[in-house]
Amino acid sequence: MARRIVRSTRSSHPARRLTRHAAKNRRDWNRTADLYERAHGPGLAEHQGMSWGCFHVPEKDLGLLRDTRGKDVLELGCGAARWSIALARGGAHVVGVDLSPRRLVQARTLAREAGVSLTLVEASAESVPLPDQSFDLVFCDFGAMTFADPFRTVPEAARLLRPGGQLVFNTWSPIHTVYLDVRNERVASRPQRDYFRMHRVEWSKSVEFQLPYGAWIQLFLDNGFELERLVELPAPAHLRSSYMSAREARWGRTLPLEAIWSLRRRSASRAPKRRARPGRS
């Protein structure tokens, strides 16, 4: 069978200029993309893309995604696009968005090697240059929903989804972020920030985002989403992760490291204006 072509696009639907934190993250991902693939690529490849989080929990065990065959799917912060490639193999029409040109080069290479058809868009998930109601599923696994402002990305996902569409994403749990010691790059034994004021988490060369559980849920409701599932899994005792130390993995056996949110777009109404941000963490 003939190998299909990987498409790249800069849509005519205009995107806003990158925010400062998006530009900072773009520089960091361009700088670390190859290092990331050397460190984590083998583990990701072992599971053919269809697994969640730092411990590669198979999607078939969680059943978070509905049948994607023939559906329009958007991955926000696709990186090297292993998830997108896996879904395209299963018959989905997939678009991968990433703000890092270097990560998109990696995605094109892997997609060509797999012989699948993807549309790859260089853009921030805070302002995706694609039309309203274009997708049945918007998702990511530690992609843009970790590194972009949720007060921008959640309304953007609502805009891009059709009525009844899914938003599914995995990121750090709010509890993990409370205990995250950024300076020493590890979880601490005591809280490191005010839970109620969490929003922006500054690393030396990148920025992440987090909200309290209640703020996440209110943001979803404000943008026409219904919460279907919140999955918080203990770190498996018998597995190691290339993403964290053994100490952090042990911490994750009693407190949640990750949170996988599964939501459904409730109606076709336009998303409301973005709410005011809480104080910075």
Secondary structure, 3 states (H helix, E strand, C coil): CCCCCCEEECCCCCCCCCCHHHHHHHHHHHHHHHHHHHHHHHHHHHCCCCEECCCCEEHHHHCCCCCCCCCEEEEECCCCCHHHHHHHHCCCEEEEEECCHHHHHHHHHHHHHHCCCCEEEECCCCCCCCCCCCEEEEEEECCHHHHCCHHHHHHHHHHHEEEEEEEEEEEECHHHHHHEECCCCEECCCCCCCHHHCCEEECCCCEEECCCHHHHHHHHHHCCEEEEEEECCCCCCCCCCCCCCHHHHHHCCCCCCEEEEEEEECCCCCCCCCCCCCCCC
